Amino acid sequence: MSSEPIDTPAEGAATTEPKRSPADFLKAVLGRPVSVRLNAGTDYKGVLACLDGYMNIAMEQTEEYVDGQLKSKYGDCFIRDEFRVSYLELFYWQMNLEVASGN
């Protein structure tokens, strides 16, 4: 058995990006279009305005989707942690369109 730590790159191997924490990801997506799914299955899509350590989420330009169908549009939306956020993801495709169009 080797005494080398498991996550150390092998000698001569190219190093990759430094490890990033979930907090780094969340800081990077503030002000970007995101999708938030609740455990109940409802999706909210909009611009992430604020997020705290309890997963209370504030969004702008928010749309609510139930079973994939648009149900409501909100100017601002606040999702409390008690609604059990399943995941939060960044809309990469929308970012790519903004970059391609020069915005």
Buried (B, 14 or more C-beta within 10 A) or exposed (E): EEEEEEEEEEEEEEEEEEEEEEEEEBEEBEEBBBBBBBEEEBBBBBBBBEBEEEBBBBBBBBBBBEEEEEEEEBEEBEBEEEBEBEEBEBBEEBEEEEEEEEE
